[in-house]
Amino acid sequence: MVAGDDGAVVFVSYSREDAEWRRRFVTMLAPVVRERGLEVWSDDRLLVGEAWRPALEEAIGRSRAALVLVSPDSLASEFIMDEELPALLARGARLVCMLVRPCLWQRVAALRELQWAHDPRRDGPVASSSDPEGQIVRVCEQLLELLPAEAPPGTAPRARPGDSGLDAPGVDALGRGRGRGRLDGVPGLPAGYIAREELDGLRAALLAGTEGALAITGNARALGLHGQGGIGKSVLAAALARDDELRWHFPDGVFWVTVGERSELVAAQIDLLARLGVAHAELRSASEGRRLLEQALRERQCLLVVDDVWTRVSSAL
């Protein structure tokens, strides 16, 4: 976890077999990420086809501390033990260990010399704990003591390697921007909603874009959620739109538009332009509306979610 010019980065070292435990720790840290401008980094953020080693080295180079999830698979990983952990130590990062599953960690000299976030002999592995959430909370508290109490004023975590820049001041293209985007027209989630695993993949797909404005639509240039009616596409899209981490990447707002086959296209364009704060008094045609919308969205780093899309409406928005 690093603290650099851009705030604190929390590096998570783990084996892919322990991905669920990584997810649970990241979820527990989410409020602190939101309030203190921290960045939690693990290799699940890497995209298919992305050069992983430069991205990993860049993350390690910004790290002041790292959460190390210890398990039989992490100890068996030559990359983790012989490359990743030594690189973090060489950077001067504080390695904070957490026993995830039973293993022979006592037989590894390097681990005996590292700082642990708990007493593994007394507490045992979190996977067999009677109170795993409580144990995760205590480990996160220990970890956070090593990080700055708050992010430096006016700073935000860096964009990932490969992100392109926008002309808007203070914004990294699809990196975290100057503030958390407001919600405009995004519906609430149903009572008893449980977060779905698909959200992580959808978030990564959105942030892989190279333009400041993105849309969840059927458009080939956008991210599309397809399926028969009634399977929860709109709920999943709303959950993604409301995702606190995602909103930091779209500081100009998250806009929800509901359209359909009987929608009046120009009226829908006028409504969206008004919500974007664009003058449109002379708008008389769909083609002119599309031109104004394209210009407005190029000038803003926002997320546009189009629900119940009809093909012609989608392409015109």
ZAZA-479997 format. One record per residue (C-alpha): residue number from 1; x, y, z. Coordinates in Angstrom, 3 decimals, decimal comma. Each point is the difference from the previous one (the first is absolute). Layout:
residues N
{seq:NUM	east:X	north:Y	up:Z}
...
end
This chain:
residues 317
{seq:1	east:0,000	north:0,000	up:0,000}
{seq:2	east:1,522	north:3,097	up:-0,959}
{seq:3	east:-0,155	north:3,506	up:0,851}
{seq:4	east:1,410	north:2,160	up:-2,683}
{seq:5	east:-0,850	north:3,279	up:-1,638}
{seq:6	east:-3,383	north:-1,446	up:-0,959}
{seq:7	east:-1,108	north:-1,356	up:3,353}
{seq:8	east:0,231	north:-3,523	up:1,418}
{seq:9	east:0,022	north:-3,206	up:-2,051}
{seq:10	east:-0,838	north:-3,257	up:1,711}
{seq:11	east:1,736	north:-2,885	up:-1,782}
{seq:12	east:-1,560	north:-3,437	up:0,513}
{seq:13	east:2,250	north:-3,020	up:-0,501}
{seq:14	east:-1,989	north:-3,214	up:-0,360}
{seq:15	east:-0,368	north:-3,264	up:-1,893}
{seq:16	east:-2,774	north:-0,311	up:-2,553}
{seq:17	east:-1,378	north:-2,903	up:2,048}
{seq:18	east:-0,697	north:2,552	up:2,758}
{seq:19	east:-1,805	north:2,471	up:-2,269}
{seq:20	east:-3,169	north:-0,145	up:2,105}
{seq:21	east:1,912	north:1,047	up:3,115}
{seq:22	east:1,657	north:2,814	up:-1,939}
{seq:23	east:-3,473	north:1,167	up:-1,022}
{seq:24	east:-1,236	north:-0,044	up:3,599}
{seq:25	east:2,953	north:2,077	up:1,221}
{seq:26	east:-0,445	north:2,501	up:-2,848}
{seq:27	east:-3,705	north:0,289	up:0,821}
{seq:28	east:0,800	north:0,631	up:3,664}
{seq:29	east:2,433	north:2,773	up:-0,960}
{seq:30	east:-2,491	north:1,683	up:-2,362}
{seq:31	east:-1,210	north:2,694	up:2,474}
{seq:32	east:3,569	north:1,062	up:0,699}
{seq:33	east:0,779	north:0,028	up:-3,713}
{seq:34	east:-2,940	north:2,341	up:-0,429}
{seq:35	east:0,680	north:2,295	up:2,948}
{seq:36	east:3,800	north:0,203	up:-0,072}
{seq:37	east:0,719	north:-0,287	up:-3,704}
{seq:38	east:1,877	north:-3,266	up:0,371}
{seq:39	east:0,605	north:-2,296	up:-2,948}
{seq:40	east:-0,126	north:-3,771	up:0,445}
{seq:41	east:2,096	north:-1,753	up:-2,658}
{seq:42	east:0,091	north:-3,689	up:-0,875}
{seq:43	east:0,574	north:-1,808	up:-3,262}
{seq:44	east:-3,707	north:-0,639	up:-0,527}
{seq:45	east:-0,065	north:3,545	up:-1,396}
{seq:46	east:2,142	north:-1,068	up:-2,954}
{seq:47	east:-1,946	north:-0,393	up:-3,219}
{seq:48	east:0,214	north:-2,834	up:-2,502}
{seq:49	east:2,892	north:0,763	up:-2,369}
{seq:50	east:1,490	north:2,682	up:2,261}
{seq:51	east:3,747	north:-0,130	up:0,625}
{seq:52	east:-0,163	north:-1,148	up:3,609}
{seq:53	east:3,625	north:0,319	up:1,114}
{seq:54	east:0,376	north:3,771	up:-0,646}
{seq:55	east:-3,319	north:0,618	up:1,751}
{seq:56	east:1,059	north:-2,144	up:2,955}
{seq:57	east:3,396	north:1,692	up:0,276}
{seq:58	east:-1,626	north:3,415	up:-0,156}
{seq:59	east:-2,382	north:-0,915	up:2,822}
{seq:60	east:2,804	north:-1,410	up:2,144}
{seq:61	east:2,026	north:3,137	up:-0,636}
{seq:62	east:-2,773	north:2,100	up:1,574}
{seq:63	east:-0,519	north:-2,265	up:3,009}
{seq:64	east:0,846	north:0,780	up:3,584}
{seq:65	east:-1,751	north:-3,060	up:1,430}
{seq:66	east:-1,556	north:-3,228	up:-1,229}
{seq:67	east:-2,564	north:-2,439	up:1,303}
{seq:68	east:1,358	north:-3,524	up:-0,470}
{seq:69	east:-2,607	north:-2,770	up:0,018}
{seq:70	east:1,869	north:-3,126	up:1,101}
{seq:71	east:-1,193	north:-3,454	up:-1,083}
{seq:72	east:1,449	north:-3,263	up:-1,368}
{seq:73	east:-0,380	north:1,344	up:-3,551}
{seq:74	east:1,717	north:3,312	up:0,713}
{seq:75	east:2,925	north:-1,806	up:1,643}
{seq:76	east:0,206	north:-2,359	up:-2,982}
{seq:77	east:0,089	north:2,896	up:-2,471}
{seq:78	east:3,567	north:0,653	up:-1,117}
{seq:79	east:-1,049	north:3,338	up:-1,425}
{seq:80	east:-1,499	north:1,241	up:3,281}
{seq:81	east:2,786	north:-1,282	up:2,229}
{seq:82	east:3,011	north:0,645	up:-2,263}
{seq:83	east:-1,049	north:3,108	up:-1,909}
{seq:84	east:-3,052	north:1,848	up:1,308}
{seq:85	east:0,781	north:0,075	up:3,731}
{seq:86	east:3,729	north:0,760	up:-0,478}
{seq:87	east:-0,920	north:2,837	up:-2,366}
{seq:88	east:-2,370	north:1,460	up:2,596}
{seq:89	east:2,666	north:-0,267	up:2,694}
{seq:90	east:2,581	north:1,634	up:-2,285}
{seq:91	east:-2,438	north:2,859	up:-0,518}
{seq:92	east:-0,179	north:0,383	up:3,767}
{seq:93	east:-3,639	north:-1,046	up:0,219}
{seq:94	east:-1,291	north:-1,257	up:3,355}
{seq:95	east:-1,237	north:-3,548	up:-0,493}
{seq:96	east:-2,972	north:-0,831	up:2,197}
{seq:97	east:-0,804	north:-3,723	up:0,003}
{seq:98	east:-3,349	north:-1,686	up:0,491}
{seq:99	east:-0,431	north:-3,779	up:0,297}
{seq:100	east:-2,814	north:-0,967	up:-2,359}
{seq:101	east:0,206	north:-3,807	up:0,016}
{seq:102	east:2,075	north:-2,520	up:1,991}
{seq:103	east:3,519	north:-0,370	up:-1,374}
{seq:104	east:3,634	north:-0,430	up:1,062}
{seq:105	east:0,674	north:3,699	up:0,388}
{seq:106	east:2,107	north:-0,636	up:3,129}
{seq:107	east:2,489	north:-1,835	up:-2,234}
{seq:108	east:0,581	north:3,079	up:-2,165}
{seq:109	east:2,704	north:2,133	up:1,564}
{seq:110	east:-1,018	north:3,120	up:-1,923}
{seq:111	east:-3,534	north:-0,151	up:1,391}
{seq:112	east:1,175	north:-0,465	up:3,576}
{seq:113	east:1,892	north:3,280	up:-0,320}
{seq:114	east:-2,900	north:1,992	up:-1,473}
{seq:115	east:-2,674	north:1,966	up:1,822}
{seq:116	east:-3,319	north:-1,789	up:0,398}
{seq:117	east:-3,337	north:1,754	up:0,342}
{seq:118	east:-1,059	north:-2,621	up:2,544}
{seq:119	east:1,456	north:-2,885	up:1,983}
{seq:120	east:-0,324	north:-2,955	up:-2,416}
{seq:121	east:0,745	north:-2,567	up:2,721}
{seq:122	east:-2,720	north:1,342	up:2,295}
{seq:123	east:-2,570	north:1,126	up:-2,567}
{seq:124	east:0,508	north:-2,672	up:-2,633}
{seq:125	east:-0,968	north:0,458	up:-3,650}
{seq:126	east:-2,892	north:2,279	up:-0,891}
{seq:127	east:-1,529	north:-2,736	up:-2,182}
{seq:128	east:-0,761	north:-2,118	up:3,080}
{seq:129	east:-0,788	north:2,869	up:2,380}
{seq:130	east:-3,359	north:0,076	up:1,779}
{seq:131	east:-0,053	north:3,758	up:-0,696}
{seq:132	east:1,762	north:0,563	up:-3,345}
{seq:133	east:-1,453	north:3,479	up:-0,528}
{seq:134	east:1,155	north:1,111	up:3,449}
{seq:135	east:3,477	north:-1,345	up:-0,683}
{seq:136	east:0,119	north:1,809	up:-3,343}
{seq:137	east:-1,040	north:3,241	up:1,727}
{seq:138	east:2,808	north:-0,331	up:2,559}
{seq:139	east:2,569	north:-0,691	up:-2,711}
{seq:140	east:-1,166	north:2,991	up:-2,041}
{seq:141	east:0,279	north:2,234	up:3,081}
{seq:142	east:3,589	north:-1,135	up:0,522}
{seq:143	east:0,745	north:0,646	up:-3,644}
{seq:144	east:-1,511	north:3,481	up:-0,016}
{seq:145	east:2,191	north:1,073	up:2,907}
{seq:146	east:2,929	north:-0,117	up:-2,418}
{seq:147	east:-1,628	north:2,404	up:-2,451}
{seq:148	east:-0,526	north:3,779	up:0,063}
{seq:149	east:-3,040	north:1,047	up:2,010}
{seq:150	east:-1,357	north:1,812	up:-3,048}
{seq:151	east:0,934	north:0,658	up:-3,604}
{seq:152	east:1,993	north:3,174	up:-0,778}
{seq:153	east:-2,328	north:2,856	up:-1,002}
{seq:154	east:-0,783	north:0,197	up:-3,684}
{seq:155	east:1,556	north:-3,340	up:-0,904}
{seq:156	east:-1,430	north:-3,185	up:-1,447}
{seq:157	east:1,479	north:-3,403	up:-0,845}
{seq:158	east:1,719	north:-0,246	up:-3,359}
{seq:159	east:-1,587	north:-1,339	up:-3,109}
{seq:160	east:1,097	north:-3,506	up:-0,919}
{seq:161	east:2,659	north:-0,502	up:-2,675}
{seq:162	east:-1,577	north:0,213	up:-3,429}
{seq:163	east:-2,748	north:2,450	up:1,012}
{seq:164	east:-0,141	north:2,941	up:-2,390}
{seq:165	east:-0,480	north:3,594	up:1,131}
{seq:166	east:-2,955	north:2,365	up:-0,381}
{seq:167	east:0,089	north:3,724	up:-0,578}
{seq:168	east:-2,126	north:0,672	up:3,067}
{seq:169	east:2,138	north:1,457	up:2,815}
{seq:170	east:0,757	north:-2,245	up:2,937}
{seq:171	east:-1,240	north:-3,190	up:-1,677}
{seq:172	east:1,882	north:-3,141	up:-1,001}
{seq:173	east:-1,778	north:-1,909	up:-2,773}
{seq:174	east:-1,933	north:-2,703	up:1,802}
{seq:175	east:2,341	north:0,354	up:2,953}
{seq:176	east:-1,423	north:1,442	up:3,202}
{seq:177	east:-1,102	north:3,568	up:-0,589}
{seq:178	east:-0,375	north:3,109	up:2,113}
{seq:179	east:-3,071	north:-1,252	up:1,843}
{seq:180	east:-2,740	north:-2,603	up:0,124}
{seq:181	east:-2,552	north:0,462	up:-2,773}
{seq:182	east:-3,595	north:0,777	up:0,933}
{seq:183	east:-2,850	north:-2,328	up:-0,885}
{seq:184	east:-2,552	north:1,401	up:-2,448}
{seq:185	east:-3,149	north:-2,064	up:-0,492}
{seq:186	east:1,599	north:-3,266	up:1,128}
{seq:187	east:-2,703	north:-2,227	up:1,537}
{seq:188	east:0,367	north:-1,408	up:3,496}
{seq:189	east:0,789	north:-3,648	up:0,647}
{seq:190	east:-2,735	north:-2,394	up:1,111}
{seq:191	east:-0,360	north:-0,865	up:3,677}
{seq:192	east:2,247	north:-2,847	up:0,992}
{seq:193	east:2,283	north:0,450	up:-3,014}
{seq:194	east:3,178	north:-2,123	up:0,241}
{seq:195	east:3,088	north:1,099	up:-1,961}
{seq:196	east:0,709	north:-2,232	up:-2,992}
{seq:197	east:3,424	north:-1,298	up:-0,969}
{seq:198	east:-0,411	north:1,366	up:-3,530}
{seq:199	east:0,524	north:3,547	up:1,298}
{seq:200	east:3,787	north:-0,375	up:0,223}
{seq:201	east:0,255	north:-1,046	up:-3,630}
{seq:202	east:-2,385	north:2,694	up:-1,205}
{seq:203	east:1,885	north:2,674	up:1,929}
{seq:204	east:3,291	north:-1,132	up:-1,546}
{seq:205	east:-1,559	north:-0,002	up:-3,482}
{seq:206	east:-1,288	north:3,552	up:0,421}
{seq:207	east:3,303	north:1,320	up:1,305}
{seq:208	east:1,825	north:-1,618	up:-2,930}
{seq:209	east:-1,602	north:2,504	up:-2,361}
{seq:210	east:1,984	north:2,796	up:-1,603}
{seq:211	east:-2,681	north:2,673	up:-0,214}
{seq:212	east:-1,285	north:2,268	up:2,716}
{seq:213	east:-3,610	north:-1,033	up:-0,528}
{seq:214	east:-1,206	north:-3,589	up:-0,016}
{seq:215	east:-3,402	north:-1,603	up:-0,233}
{seq:216	east:-1,604	north:-3,264	up:1,018}
{seq:217	east:-2,018	north:-0,587	up:-3,170}
{seq:218	east:-0,400	north:-2,415	up:-2,873}
{seq:219	east:2,291	north:2,216	up:-2,079}
{seq:220	east:3,047	north:-1,860	up:-1,345}
{seq:221	east:2,282	north:2,802	up:1,175}
{seq:222	east:-1,247	north:-0,242	up:3,568}
{seq:223	east:-0,353	north:-2,535	up:2,770}
{seq:224	east:-3,168	north:-1,995	up:-0,520}
{seq:225	east:-2,040	north:-2,091	up:2,421}
{seq:226	east:-2,024	north:-2,473	up:-2,027}
{seq:227	east:-2,589	north:-2,608	up:0,978}
{seq:228	east:-3,667	north:-0,796	up:0,111}
{seq:229	east:-2,357	north:2,221	up:1,932}
{seq:230	east:-0,363	north:-0,425	up:3,731}
{seq:231	east:3,466	north:-1,418	up:0,795}
{seq:232	east:1,209	north:3,122	up:1,803}
{seq:233	east:1,981	north:1,968	up:-2,611}
{seq:234	east:-1,399	north:3,342	up:1,170}
{seq:235	east:0,687	north:-0,805	up:3,663}
{seq:236	east:3,571	north:-1,011	up:-0,846}
{seq:237	east:0,500	north:3,186	up:-2,018}
{seq:238	east:-1,395	north:2,095	up:2,881}
{seq:239	east:2,319	north:-1,727	up:2,475}
{seq:240	east:2,958	north:0,744	up:-2,247}
{seq:241	east:-1,081	north:3,625	up:-0,448}
{seq:242	east:-0,251	north:0,374	up:3,786}
{seq:243	east:3,394	north:-1,620	up:0,655}
{seq:244	east:1,932	north:2,445	up:2,185}
{seq:245	east:3,415	north:-0,860	up:-1,454}
{seq:246	east:-1,246	north:0,345	up:-3,578}
{seq:247	east:-1,524	north:3,418	up:0,680}
{seq:248	east:3,449	north:1,387	up:0,881}
{seq:249	east:1,014	north:-0,727	up:-3,623}
{seq:250	east:-2,913	north:2,058	up:-1,388}
{seq:251	east:0,135	north:3,303	up:1,935}
{seq:252	east:-2,468	north:1,741	up:-2,352}
{seq:253	east:-2,777	north:-2,371	up:0,934}
{seq:254	east:-1,831	north:-3,244	up:-0,726}
{seq:255	east:-3,074	north:0,549	up:-2,206}
{seq:256	east:-2,791	north:-2,536	up:-0,419}
{seq:257	east:-2,230	north:0,164	up:-3,096}
{seq:258	east:-3,014	north:-2,260	up:-0,533}
{seq:259	east:-1,162	north:-0,301	up:-3,606}
{seq:260	east:-1,948	north:-2,454	up:-2,124}
{seq:261	east:-1,514	north:-0,633	up:-3,388}
{seq:262	east:-2,707	north:2,613	up:0,506}
{seq:263	east:2,316	north:2,658	up:1,416}
{seq:264	east:0,004	north:3,408	up:-1,687}
{seq:265	east:3,657	north:0,282	up:-0,930}
{seq:266	east:0,449	north:3,778	up:-0,155}
{seq:267	east:-1,802	north:0,404	up:3,328}
{seq:268	east:2,345	north:-2,556	up:1,582}
{seq:269	east:3,011	north:1,870	up:-1,405}
{seq:270	east:-1,303	north:3,350	up:1,275}
{seq:271	east:-0,561	north:-1,453	up:3,459}
{seq:272	east:3,512	north:-1,466	up:0,162}
{seq:273	east:1,592	north:3,216	up:-1,276}
{seq:274	east:-1,836	north:1,958	up:2,697}
{seq:275	east:1,244	north:-2,381	up:2,676}
{seq:276	east:3,525	north:0,476	up:-1,353}
{seq:277	east:-0,448	north:3,770	up:0,209}
{seq:278	east:0,195	north:0,592	up:-3,786}
{seq:279	east:-2,027	north:2,718	up:-1,752}
{seq:280	east:-2,170	north:-1,551	up:-2,739}
{seq:281	east:-2,681	north:2,569	up:-0,830}
{seq:282	east:0,339	north:-0,493	up:-3,762}
{seq:283	east:0,050	north:-3,816	up:0,041}
{seq:284	east:-2,356	north:-1,181	up:-2,735}
{seq:285	east:1,345	north:-3,331	up:-1,247}
{seq:286	east:1,425	north:-3,227	up:1,376}
{seq:287	east:3,203	north:0,426	up:-2,002}
{seq:288	east:0,588	north:3,433	up:1,512}
{seq:289	east:-0,766	north:-1,392	up:3,451}
{seq:290	east:2,529	north:-2,775	up:-0,480}
{seq:291	east:2,660	north:2,541	up:-1,042}
{seq:292	east:-0,628	north:2,097	up:3,110}
{seq:293	east:0,047	north:-3,075	up:2,228}
{seq:294	east:3,257	north:-1,279	up:-1,500}
{seq:295	east:1,619	north:3,384	up:0,604}
{seq:296	east:-1,345	north:0,251	up:3,543}
{seq:297	east:1,157	north:-3,495	up:0,936}
{seq:298	east:3,467	north:0,554	up:-1,456}
{seq:299	east:0,365	north:2,981	up:2,319}
{seq:300	east:-1,070	north:-1,915	up:3,107}
{seq:301	east:1,198	north:-3,050	up:1,884}
{seq:302	east:-3,336	north:-1,608	up:0,682}
{seq:303	east:-1,771	north:-3,331	up:-0,224}
{seq:304	east:-3,160	north:-0,316	up:-2,089}
{seq:305	east:-2,233	north:-3,006	up:0,733}
{seq:306	east:-2,725	north:-0,649	up:-2,569}
{seq:307	east:-2,711	north:-2,410	up:1,171}
{seq:308	east:-2,569	north:-1,894	up:-2,122}
{seq:309	east:1,843	north:0,926	up:-3,147}
{seq:310	east:-1,549	north:0,000	up:-3,437}
{seq:311	east:2,766	north:-0,154	up:-2,656}
{seq:312	east:-0,782	north:3,273	up:-1,772}
{seq:313	east:-0,358	north:1,906	up:3,258}
{seq:314	east:3,213	north:-1,479	up:1,367}
{seq:315	east:2,078	north:1,043	up:-2,994}
{seq:316	east:-1,486	north:3,497	up:0,021}
{seq:317	east:0,804	north:0,538	up:3,663}
end
